[in-house]
Amino acid sequence: MGDLDSSYLPLIKAIMDEPNKKQVVLAIGTRPEAIKLAPLFLELKKSSIFEPVIWATGQHSLMLTQTLDAFGLKPDINLDVMKPNQTLTSLTANILSKIEPLYKVNNPKLIIVQGDTTTALTVALSAFYQQIPVGHVEAGLRTATKLSPFPEELNRRLASQIADYHFAPTKWSYDNLVREGVPKENILLTGNTVIDALTFIADKVRNNPPTFNQEISTKLNSGKKIILITGHRRENFGDGFENLCTALKVLAEEFRDYEFIYPVHLNPNVQEPVNRILSNLPNVLLTDPQEYEPFVYLMDKAFFIISDSGGIQEEAPHLGKPVLVMRESTERPEAIEAGTAKLVGTGTDSIVSNAREIILNPSVFERMSTAKNPYGDGTSSIKIRSYLEGVFLS
């Protein structure tokens, strides 16, 4: 095992504060995990039998801590594994080696992971090595191929093999787990915790709008409709981002009375084509990635969204925002089936034609913006807490 150092002391203190409760670890590595596990942490804090703590891997560093701040939370410990241009192999090995010493100083009764990140897989694996039960939030999402999205699809499939308790966000994901042989008594249909988080933050920013820089404020106050763009998927590096940027250039030149706001991911594979193709268009604003609260505000103000993000496919329906999903496949078919999102692929012509349809055809916008949200009612964390209390009190 590795050696402990002083950075572990805050975690030791947090555990000793509640010695009579069962410690539950929520493992968080990225911004989406922070968003989706923060409301569950807050709900578990209400429990008389659990003491939740946050182990952050730091897979995303600044974005993770900023997101937790929005909920008034901070990690009990941060392994700080982020390194520039690290490979998936080195990231996996780094998390496994750094997390192992934590088990020397405490005795968690449950490890909770979320989704499909490298953090989720590696922390679940580390818990398995310690023979500690694992709960998997947002379990059961699947696509047809293990390479799309990469590496997330295989991460979540392997996490399902490890997990003891599976919290499925939709009936479709529940059915996927049943087909794979997971006992029904180990699956709970919950809705998605992202709706819990979004409800909390949307109310907050509507009552107290965040402060933006002058460029964003000017766009928001222009009186023009906003088209919001995000993109970061590894499988879209190269041609995918070239096509997206070309499509956005076509749209921006055609629809000059619309403002395009694009918070650009920091990955150089995203930054280079985005800045090369879009930086000189007057109605396209390329800005830094936004913290969660201001980003929710931007989503709430957008006319529609173009994105390759999984989380936005879940969040946008709750806000009544159409989404064009710039991916070839999705593990979230519910929004597609409900009609609030449309899978448009990564081809320039497809992105342009589908965006034109929303802009020029009011009935298309109306149909997509009023589709029923398939991801729950904001009570997912309550359901998970109740289920776990039943498990640990039985």
C-alpha positions as CSV (number, residue, x, y, z in Angstrom):
1,M,0.0,0.0,0.0
2,G,1.0,3.6,-0.5
3,D,1.9,5.9,2.4
4,L,-0.5,8.4,4.0
5,D,0.4,12.0,4.0
6,S,-1.0,15.1,5.7
7,S,-3.7,15.7,3.0
8,Y,-5.6,12.7,4.4
9,L,-6.0,14.3,7.8
10,P,-9.2,16.2,7.0
11,L,-10.9,13.0,6.0
12,I,-9.8,11.2,9.2
13,K,-11.3,14.1,11.2
14,A,-14.6,14.0,9.2
15,I,-15.0,10.3,10.0
16,M,-14.3,10.7,13.7
17,D,-17.0,13.5,14.0
18,E,-19.8,10.8,13.5
19,P,-18.3,7.6,15.0
20,N,-21.7,6.0,15.5
21,K,-22.9,6.3,11.9
22,K,-22.2,4.2,8.9
23,Q,-19.7,5.9,6.6
24,V,-20.8,6.2,3.0
25,V,-18.2,7.4,0.5
26,L,-19.4,9.3,-2.6
27,A,-16.6,9.2,-5.1
28,I,-16.4,12.3,-7.4
29,G,-13.9,12.9,-10.1
30,T,-15.6,15.2,-12.7
31,R,-18.0,18.1,-12.9
32,P,-21.0,15.8,-14.0
33,E,-20.3,13.5,-11.1
34,A,-20.3,16.5,-8.7
35,I,-23.6,17.8,-10.1
36,K,-25.3,14.4,-9.9
37,L,-24.0,13.3,-6.5
38,A,-24.2,16.6,-4.6
39,P,-28.0,16.3,-4.1
40,L,-27.5,12.8,-2.9
41,F,-24.8,13.8,-0.4
42,L,-27.2,16.5,1.0
43,E,-30.0,14.0,1.3
44,L,-27.8,11.4,3.0
45,K,-26.7,14.1,5.5
46,K,-30.3,14.0,6.7
47,S,-30.1,10.3,7.6
48,S,-29.8,9.2,11.2
49,I,-27.7,6.2,10.2
50,F,-25.3,7.4,7.5
51,E,-22.4,9.8,7.5
52,P,-21.6,10.7,3.9
53,V,-18.1,11.8,2.9
54,I,-16.7,12.9,-0.4
55,W,-13.6,11.4,-1.9
56,A,-12.6,13.5,-4.9
57,T,-10.1,12.1,-7.3
58,G,-9.6,15.4,-9.1
59,Q,-10.0,13.9,-12.5
60,H,-11.4,17.4,-13.3
61,S,-9.7,19.8,-10.9
62,L,-11.0,23.3,-10.8
63,M,-14.4,22.5,-12.5
64,L,-15.1,19.9,-9.8
65,T,-14.4,22.2,-6.8
66,Q,-16.3,25.0,-8.4
67,T,-19.3,22.8,-8.9
68,L,-19.3,21.5,-5.4
69,D,-19.1,25.1,-4.2
70,A,-22.5,25.8,-5.8
71,F,-24.0,23.3,-3.4
72,G,-22.1,24.5,-0.4
73,L,-19.9,21.4,-0.4
74,K,-16.2,20.6,-0.4
75,P,-14.3,17.3,-0.7
76,D,-13.2,15.6,2.5
77,I,-10.1,14.7,0.5
78,N,-8.9,15.4,-3.0
79,L,-6.5,12.9,-4.6
80,D,-5.6,15.6,-7.2
81,V,-4.8,13.1,-10.0
82,M,-5.2,15.7,-12.8
83,K,-2.1,15.9,-15.1
84,P,-1.8,17.6,-18.5
85,N,-2.3,15.2,-21.4
86,Q,-2.3,12.1,-19.3
87,T,-3.5,8.8,-20.9
88,L,-6.4,6.7,-19.7
89,T,-3.9,4.1,-18.5
90,S,-2.0,6.5,-16.3
91,L,-5.1,8.1,-15.0
92,T,-6.6,4.7,-14.0
93,A,-3.3,3.6,-12.4
94,N,-3.0,6.9,-10.5
95,I,-6.5,6.8,-9.1
96,L,-6.1,3.1,-8.0
97,S,-2.7,3.7,-6.3
98,K,-3.7,6.9,-4.5
99,I,-7.1,5.7,-3.2
100,E,-5.8,2.4,-1.7
101,P,-4.2,4.0,1.4
102,L,-7.6,5.5,2.4
103,Y,-8.8,2.1,3.4
104,K,-6.1,2.0,6.0
105,V,-7.6,4.7,8.1
106,N,-11.3,4.2,7.9
107,N,-14.0,1.5,7.3
108,P,-16.6,2.7,4.8
109,K,-19.7,0.5,4.6
110,L,-20.6,1.6,1.1
111,I,-18.9,3.3,-1.8
112,I,-21.2,5.2,-4.2
113,V,-20.0,6.0,-7.8
114,Q,-21.9,7.7,-10.5
115,G,-22.1,7.2,-14.2
116,D,-19.4,6.2,-16.6
117,T,-16.2,8.1,-15.8
118,T,-12.7,6.6,-15.2
119,T,-13.2,7.7,-11.6
120,A,-16.4,5.7,-11.4
121,L,-14.9,2.5,-12.7
122,T,-11.6,2.7,-10.8
123,V,-13.1,3.6,-7.5
124,A,-15.7,0.8,-7.9
125,L,-12.8,-1.6,-8.7
126,S,-10.9,-0.4,-5.6
127,A,-13.9,-1.0,-3.4
128,F,-14.3,-4.5,-4.9
129,Y,-10.7,-5.2,-4.0
130,Q,-11.5,-4.2,-0.4
131,Q,-14.8,-6.3,-0.5
132,I,-16.9,-3.1,0.2
133,P,-20.4,-2.9,-1.4
134,V,-20.8,-0.5,-4.3
135,G,-23.8,1.6,-5.2
136,H,-24.0,2.8,-8.8
137,V,-26.0,5.9,-9.5
138,E,-27.2,6.4,-13.1
139,A,-26.9,2.7,-13.8
140,G,-28.0,0.8,-16.9
141,L,-27.3,3.3,-19.7
142,R,-26.1,1.5,-22.8
143,T,-25.3,2.0,-26.5
144,A,-24.9,-0.7,-29.2
145,T,-21.1,-0.6,-29.2
146,K,-18.5,-0.5,-26.5
147,L,-16.5,2.1,-28.4
148,S,-19.2,4.8,-28.5
149,P,-19.0,6.8,-26.4
150,F,-15.3,6.0,-25.7
151,P,-14.3,5.1,-23.0
152,E,-17.6,5.7,-21.1
153,E,-19.6,2.9,-22.6
154,L,-17.2,0.2,-21.4
155,N,-16.7,2.0,-18.1
156,R,-20.4,1.8,-17.2
157,R,-20.7,-1.8,-18.3
158,L,-17.8,-2.9,-16.1
159,A,-19.2,-0.8,-13.2
160,S,-22.4,-2.7,-13.5
161,Q,-20.5,-6.0,-13.1
162,I,-19.0,-4.7,-9.8
163,A,-22.0,-2.9,-8.3
164,D,-24.2,-4.4,-5.7
165,Y,-27.0,-1.7,-5.8
166,H,-28.1,-0.2,-9.1
167,F,-29.9,3.1,-9.3
168,A,-31.5,3.2,-12.7
169,P,-32.7,6.7,-13.9
170,T,-35.3,5.4,-16.4
171,K,-37.4,2.3,-17.2
172,W,-35.2,1.7,-20.2
173,S,-32.0,1.6,-18.1
174,Y,-33.8,-0.6,-15.6
175,D,-34.7,-3.0,-18.3
176,N,-31.2,-3.1,-19.6
177,L,-29.9,-4.2,-16.2
178,V,-32.6,-6.9,-15.9
179,R,-31.7,-8.2,-19.4
180,E,-28.1,-8.5,-18.3
181,G,-29.0,-10.6,-15.3
182,V,-29.0,-8.1,-12.4
183,P,-31.5,-9.3,-9.8
184,K,-34.5,-7.0,-9.7
185,E,-34.3,-6.6,-5.9
186,N,-30.9,-4.9,-6.4
187,I,-32.2,-2.3,-8.9
188,L,-34.2,0.8,-8.0
189,L,-35.9,3.0,-10.6
190,T,-35.1,6.5,-9.3
191,G,-35.2,9.1,-12.0
192,N,-32.0,11.0,-12.6
193,T,-30.3,12.9,-9.7
194,V,-29.4,15.6,-12.2
195,I,-33.0,16.8,-12.1
196,D,-32.6,17.1,-8.3
197,A,-29.5,19.2,-8.8
198,L,-30.9,21.3,-11.7
199,T,-34.1,22.1,-9.7
200,F,-32.0,23.4,-6.8
201,I,-29.6,25.5,-9.0
202,A,-32.2,26.8,-11.5
203,D,-34.3,28.2,-8.6
204,K,-31.1,29.8,-7.2
205,V,-30.0,31.5,-10.3
206,R,-33.4,32.7,-11.3
207,N,-33.7,34.5,-8.0
208,N,-30.1,35.7,-8.0
209,P,-28.6,35.8,-11.5
210,P,-24.8,35.2,-11.6
211,T,-22.4,37.8,-12.7
212,F,-20.9,37.4,-16.1
213,N,-18.1,39.2,-17.9
214,Q,-18.8,42.1,-20.2
215,E,-18.8,40.0,-23.4
216,I,-21.4,37.5,-22.1
217,S,-23.5,40.2,-20.5
218,T,-23.6,42.0,-23.8
219,K,-24.9,39.0,-25.7
220,L,-27.5,38.2,-23.0
221,N,-28.8,41.7,-23.1
222,S,-28.8,42.1,-26.9
223,G,-32.4,41.2,-27.2
224,K,-31.5,38.4,-29.7
225,K,-32.1,34.7,-29.3
226,I,-29.3,32.7,-27.9
227,I,-28.0,29.4,-29.3
228,L,-25.8,27.7,-26.8
229,I,-23.1,25.2,-27.9
230,T,-20.9,22.7,-26.0
231,G,-18.6,20.0,-27.1
232,H,-16.0,17.8,-25.5
233,R,-16.4,14.2,-26.5
234,R,-13.2,12.3,-27.2
235,E,-14.7,10.4,-30.1
236,N,-15.4,13.7,-31.8
237,F,-11.8,14.9,-31.8
238,G,-10.6,15.6,-35.3
239,D,-13.3,15.5,-38.0
240,G,-16.2,15.8,-35.6
241,F,-15.1,19.2,-34.3
242,E,-14.1,20.4,-37.7
243,N,-17.6,19.6,-38.9
244,L,-19.3,21.2,-35.9
245,C,-17.3,24.4,-36.3
246,T,-18.0,24.5,-40.0
247,A,-21.7,24.0,-39.3
248,L,-21.7,26.8,-36.7
249,K,-19.9,29.1,-39.1
250,V,-22.6,28.5,-41.8
251,L,-25.4,29.1,-39.2
252,A,-23.8,32.2,-37.8
253,E,-23.3,33.8,-41.2
254,E,-26.9,32.8,-42.3
255,F,-28.6,33.9,-39.0
256,R,-26.9,37.1,-38.1
257,D,-29.8,38.1,-35.8
258,Y,-29.0,35.2,-33.4
259,E,-26.2,35.1,-30.9
260,F,-24.1,31.9,-30.6
261,I,-22.4,31.4,-27.2
262,Y,-19.8,28.6,-27.0
263,P,-18.0,27.9,-23.7
264,V,-15.0,26.1,-25.1
265,H,-13.6,23.0,-23.4
266,L,-10.0,23.5,-22.4
267,N,-8.7,20.4,-24.2
268,P,-6.4,21.4,-27.0
269,N,-8.1,19.0,-29.4
270,V,-11.2,21.2,-29.0
271,Q,-9.6,24.6,-28.7
272,E,-7.6,24.5,-31.9
273,P,-10.4,23.9,-34.5
274,V,-12.9,26.1,-32.6
275,N,-10.6,29.1,-32.4
276,R,-9.3,28.6,-36.0
277,I,-12.8,28.5,-37.6
278,L,-15.0,30.6,-35.3
279,S,-12.9,33.3,-33.7
280,N,-13.6,36.1,-36.2
281,L,-17.4,35.8,-36.4
282,P,-19.1,38.8,-34.7
283,N,-22.2,36.9,-33.5
284,V,-20.2,33.9,-32.1
285,L,-18.8,34.3,-28.6
286,L,-16.1,31.8,-27.6
287,T,-15.7,32.0,-23.9
288,D,-14.1,30.0,-21.1
289,P,-15.9,27.0,-19.6
290,Q,-18.5,28.2,-17.2
291,E,-19.1,27.1,-13.6
292,Y,-22.3,25.2,-13.0
293,E,-24.5,28.1,-11.8
294,P,-23.8,30.4,-14.7
295,F,-24.0,27.5,-17.1
296,V,-27.5,26.6,-15.8
297,Y,-28.4,30.3,-16.3
298,L,-27.2,30.2,-19.9
299,M,-29.2,27.1,-20.6
300,D,-32.3,28.7,-19.1
301,K,-31.8,31.7,-21.4
302,A,-31.0,29.7,-24.5
303,F,-33.4,29.3,-27.5
304,F,-32.0,25.9,-28.1
305,I,-28.7,23.9,-27.6
306,I,-26.3,22.1,-29.8
307,S,-24.2,19.7,-27.7
308,D,-22.4,16.3,-27.5
309,S,-22.9,16.2,-23.7
310,G,-24.8,13.4,-22.0
311,G,-25.8,15.6,-19.1
312,I,-27.3,18.3,-21.2
313,Q,-29.6,15.7,-22.9
314,E,-31.0,15.2,-19.4
315,E,-31.1,18.8,-18.2
316,A,-32.5,20.6,-21.2
317,P,-35.9,18.8,-21.2
318,H,-36.4,20.0,-17.6
319,L,-35.8,23.6,-18.8
320,G,-37.9,23.2,-22.0
321,K,-34.9,23.6,-24.3
322,P,-34.6,21.6,-27.6
323,V,-31.2,19.9,-28.0
324,L,-29.4,18.8,-31.2
325,V,-27.2,15.9,-30.1
326,M,-23.9,16.0,-32.0
327,R,-23.2,12.3,-31.7
328,E,-23.7,9.2,-33.8
329,S,-25.3,7.2,-30.9
330,T,-26.7,8.0,-27.4
331,E,-27.1,6.0,-24.3
332,R,-30.0,8.4,-23.4
333,P,-32.7,7.5,-25.9
334,E,-35.5,8.7,-23.7
335,A,-35.1,12.4,-24.6
336,I,-34.9,11.4,-28.3
337,E,-38.1,9.3,-28.0
338,A,-39.8,12.1,-26.0
339,G,-39.0,14.5,-28.8
340,T,-37.1,17.1,-26.9
341,A,-33.7,16.0,-28.3
342,K,-32.7,14.9,-31.8
343,L,-29.6,12.9,-32.7
344,V,-28.0,14.7,-35.6
345,G,-24.6,13.0,-35.8
346,T,-21.4,14.9,-36.6
347,G,-21.9,15.8,-40.2
348,T,-21.9,19.5,-41.2
349,D,-25.0,19.2,-43.4
350,S,-27.0,17.4,-40.7
351,I,-26.2,19.9,-38.0
352,V,-27.0,22.9,-40.2
353,S,-30.3,21.5,-41.6
354,N,-31.6,20.5,-38.2
355,A,-30.7,23.8,-36.7
356,R,-32.4,25.6,-39.5
357,E,-35.5,23.6,-38.9
358,I,-35.8,24.7,-35.3
359,I,-35.0,28.3,-36.2
360,L,-37.4,28.6,-39.2
361,N,-40.2,26.3,-38.2
362,P,-42.1,27.4,-35.0
363,S,-44.0,24.2,-34.8
364,V,-40.8,22.2,-34.6
365,F,-39.5,24.4,-31.8
366,E,-42.9,24.2,-30.0
367,R,-43.0,20.4,-30.2
368,M,-39.5,20.0,-28.9
369,S,-39.7,22.6,-26.2
370,T,-42.9,21.2,-24.7
371,A,-42.0,17.5,-24.7
372,K,-42.4,15.8,-21.4
373,N,-39.2,15.4,-19.3
374,P,-38.4,11.7,-19.1
375,Y,-35.8,11.9,-16.4
376,G,-37.8,12.3,-13.2
377,D,-39.4,14.8,-10.9
378,G,-36.4,15.8,-8.7
379,T,-36.9,13.2,-5.9
380,S,-34.3,10.7,-7.0
381,S,-32.0,11.3,-4.0
382,I,-34.9,10.8,-1.6
383,K,-35.6,7.4,-3.2
384,I,-32.0,6.3,-3.0
385,R,-31.6,7.3,0.6
386,S,-34.8,5.5,1.6
387,Y,-33.7,2.4,-0.3
388,L,-30.3,2.3,1.4
389,E,-31.7,2.9,4.8
390,G,-33.9,-0.2,4.2
391,V,-30.9,-2.2,3.1
392,F,-28.7,-1.3,6.1
393,L,-31.4,-1.5,8.7
394,S,-32.6,-4.9,7.6
